[in-house]
Amino acid sequence: MGSQTYDLVICLFRNDLRIDDNEILELANQSKHVLPLYCFDPRHFSKTKLFGFPLSNGHQWKFLVECLTDLRKQFQSLGSDLVIRQGKPEEVISNLLKTLNLGPDVAVMFDKEVLGEDAEMENALKKSCEVTVEGTWGKMLYHIDDLPFAPKEVPDIFKNFEKALTDTCKIRKCFERPKQMKPLPEGVDPGTFPKPESFGIHAPEQDSKSQLAFVGGEMVALDHLQKFLWGHKGDKASSDMSGTRLSPWLSHGCLSPRKVFWAVKTYEKEQKTNPSTEKMTHELMWRDFFQYMAMKHKEKLFAPEGIKGEQVTWKHNMDHFNAWKDGKTGVPYIDANMRELAATGFMSNKGRENVASFLTKDLLLDWRLGAEWFEANLIDHEVCNNYGNWMCVAGVGLDPELSHKYNVVKEGLLHDCNGDYVRLWVPELDGIKSSKVHKTWCLEATDLKASKVELGKTYPKPIATAAEWTD
Ligand SMILES: Cc1cc2nc3c(=O)[nH]c(=O)nc-3n(C[C@H](O)[C@H](O)[C@H](O)COP(=O)(O)OP(=O)(O)OC[C@H]3O[C@@H](n4cnc5c(N)ncnc54)[C@H](O)[C@@H]3O)c2cc1C
């Protein structure tokens, strides 16, 4: 992008809710005025496309508003403000331009999206505004211009993608945090946050069982990253292998993947490389993989046959789907994960792989039911990551790594060997005090009675079983 100066640059924020490492701020700050803008777009709060699940829920709303509150505070401390409006960005911006009565020397800048409604909006914006409209690429670890192949030639297998990039590609340095922002144009009302009720959303209660209370915003994200890496005694990264829990902040762009990468490199330089820090950069590569996959295959990411083009007769048994989404399948590890999702808006990666495999490979349900349910419930929902992962687990992607059928009982025993996690989220099984809680249907009648569990009454019998569960 050029370094042309403008009278005004409108910076449209969407999934890049940060000041640090944000190219649009660096570009915009060369102009006379900068107007940072966030629009509560009604399309984000309507329904999922195929199955009509309500978007967004209370957890997603809470996290988003926390991100925006933090961003606003930061802009205020830099001599500016975050302007809040309700409406489609293309309409809000047209109206703003009319009321501000500016000349042609205006630009609109945003960080680009690969796929989905946000990407479609960019075209609508270009059509509706007669000013310069420019986008940056800040959401990937590896910048698109540095790839060793054209986006349409991105390898479909993760291992090949990772090798090609690590062998030949460098990760760019972060953009610096601006010390001061150019002022808002005169007479612009910063606006207030809409009430969640105006979108039919109700604020959630914090669930005390949640491992981590996710609070949105760049400042909390930076703090979480530092604590994850350095811990209180400076050695946290070496002991904690269960995941960084950074995804909600990465998905909202409170952190750029580059910021995480360079923080890890600093840690490795001062301490040493260890499996946990290596895993962090490896996982960020998965994130890039799904972004570039989506860029290559576009709408195929939403097709029932996936990018593999495999025709599968997916079922739409809504009794089974409802049992899955409500955490009442009778398979404790699946139910615990689904209830954690409902109560907190989060689920671990292992949990996601297992519940997705159960939905598609045990219940044989349409994977898009699961993907849309995740879209409507995850606080870290990101369209390319979500649909890309679901497609792979369902077996209609091209990467073999995720596509095998999971033995969800064996996995439960592996990742929750004492059954504590299951008992936490499925309290009606609290009386079963050992790992046997993972196989309620194998318990003797006397054990069930002693544990005050009555299958089919206090807890469901499994809605599906698989031969491999008896291994
Ligand atoms: C069915 C399914 C749906 C998913 N939907 C989403 C989604 O909507 N949004 C989302 O961010 N992740 C999604 N993931 C990927 C992954 O489960 C989460 O990113 C991860 O659980 C977040 O936890 P963490 O931050 O502790 O991850 P860590 O293991 O600490 O990884 C660090 C970061 O790398 C990225 N990452 C890790 N694993 C993956 C992966 N498999 N694919 C893409 N990026 C990855 C995330 O940004 C994550 O925060 C999905 C996975 C599955 C199997």
The ligand as a Tripos MOL2 file, in Angstrom:
@<TRIPOS>MOLECULE
LIG
   53    58     1     0     0
SMALL
NO_CHARGES

@<TRIPOS>ATOM
      1 C1        -13.9820  -28.5560   14.9540 C.3       1 LIG1
      2 C2        -13.0170  -27.4430   15.3070 C.ar      1 LIG1
      3 C3        -13.4210  -26.1170   15.2500 C.ar      1 LIG1
      4 C4        -12.5300  -25.0870   15.5650 C.ar      1 LIG1
      5 N1        -12.9610  -23.7790   15.5080 N.ar      1 LIG1
      6 C5        -12.0820  -22.7760   15.7810 C.ar      1 LIG1
      7 C6        -12.4900  -21.4100   15.7140 C.ar      1 LIG1
      8 O1        -13.6230  -21.0770   15.3770 O.2       1 LIG1
      9 N2        -11.5720  -20.4620   16.0400 N.ar      1 LIG1
     10 C7        -10.2850  -20.7810   16.4130 C.ar      1 LIG1
     11 O2         -9.4980  -19.8800   16.7080 O.2       1 LIG1
     12 N3         -9.8760  -22.0560   16.4470 N.ar      1 LIG1
     13 C8        -10.7230  -23.0590   16.1500 C.ar      1 LIG1
     14 N4        -10.3000  -24.3570   16.2160 N.ar      1 LIG1
     15 C9         -8.8720  -24.6320   16.4540 C.3       1 LIG1
     16 C10        -8.4720  -24.8870   17.9040 C.3       1 LIG1
     17 O3         -9.3320  -25.8110   18.4970 O.3       1 LIG1
     18 C11        -8.4490  -23.6220   18.7580 C.3       1 LIG1
     19 O4         -7.7400  -22.6010   18.0970 O.3       1 LIG1
     20 C12        -7.7450  -23.9370   20.0760 C.3       1 LIG1
     21 O5         -8.4930  -24.8840   20.7890 O.3       1 LIG1
     22 C13        -7.5900  -22.6910   20.8890 C.3       1 LIG1
     23 O6         -6.9780  -22.9930   22.1100 O.3       1 LIG1
     24 P1         -5.5580  -22.3940   22.4550 P.3       1 LIG1
     25 O7         -5.5710  -20.9260   22.2260 O.co2     1 LIG1
     26 O8         -5.2130  -22.8810   23.8210 O.co2     1 LIG1
     27 O9         -4.6540  -23.0780   21.3570 O.3       1 LIG1
     28 P2         -3.0710  -23.3290   21.3220 P.3       1 LIG1
     29 O10        -2.8750  -24.7920   21.2010 O.co2     1 LIG1
     30 O11        -2.3890  -22.6260   22.4120 O.co2     1 LIG1
     31 O12        -2.6400  -22.6880   19.9200 O.3       1 LIG1
     32 C14        -2.2310  -21.3170   19.7820 C.3       1 LIG1
     33 C15        -3.1010  -20.6640   18.7220 C.3       1 LIG1
     34 O13        -2.9210  -21.3210   17.4660 O.3       1 LIG1
     35 C16        -4.1620  -21.3480   16.7560 C.3       1 LIG1
     36 N5         -4.5810  -22.7530   16.5560 N.ar      1 LIG1
     37 C17        -4.3170  -23.8150   17.3460 C.ar      1 LIG1
     38 N6         -4.8280  -24.9430   16.8060 N.ar      1 LIG1
     39 C18        -5.4330  -24.5790   15.6590 C.ar      1 LIG1
     40 C19        -6.1400  -25.2870   14.6490 C.ar      1 LIG1
     41 N7         -6.3350  -26.6080   14.6920 N.pl3     1 LIG1
     42 N8         -6.6490  -24.5860   13.6300 N.ar      1 LIG1
     43 C20        -6.4740  -23.2500   13.5390 C.ar      1 LIG1
     44 N9         -5.8050  -22.5290   14.4490 N.ar      1 LIG1
     45 C21        -5.2850  -23.1840   15.5010 C.ar      1 LIG1
     46 C22        -5.1840  -20.6220   17.6220 C.3       1 LIG1
     47 O14        -5.2510  -19.2830   17.2100 O.3       1 LIG1
     48 C23        -4.5860  -20.7540   19.0120 C.3       1 LIG1
     49 O15        -4.9910  -19.7560   19.9050 O.3       1 LIG1
     50 C24       -11.1920  -25.4080   15.9170 C.ar      1 LIG1
     51 C25       -10.7980  -26.7490   15.9730 C.ar      1 LIG1
     52 C26       -11.6940  -27.7510   15.6820 C.ar      1 LIG1
     53 C27       -11.2410  -29.1900   15.7430 C.3       1 LIG1
@<TRIPOS>BOND
     1     1     2 1
     2     2     3 ar
     3     2    52 ar
     4     3     4 ar
     5     4     5 ar
     6     4    50 ar
     7     5     6 ar
     8     6     7 ar
     9     6    13 1
    10     7     8 2
    11     7     9 ar
    12     9    10 ar
    13    10    11 2
    14    10    12 ar
    15    12    13 ar
    16    13    14 ar
    17    14    15 1
    18    14    50 ar
    19    15    16 1
    20    16    17 1
    21    16    18 1
    22    18    19 1
    23    18    20 1
    24    20    21 1
    25    20    22 1
    26    22    23 1
    27    23    24 1
    28    24    25 2
    29    24    26 1
    30    24    27 1
    31    27    28 1
    32    28    29 2
    33    28    30 1
    34    28    31 1
    35    31    32 1
    36    32    33 1
    37    33    34 1
    38    33    48 1
    39    34    35 1
    40    35    36 1
    41    35    46 1
    42    36    37 ar
    43    36    45 ar
    44    37    38 ar
    45    38    39 ar
    46    39    40 ar
    47    39    45 ar
    48    40    41 1
    49    40    42 ar
    50    42    43 ar
    51    43    44 ar
    52    44    45 ar
    53    46    47 1
    54    46    48 1
    55    48    49 1
    56    50    51 ar
    57    51    52 ar
    58    52    53 1
@<TRIPOS>SUBSTRUCTURE
     1 LIG1         1 GROUP 0 **** ****
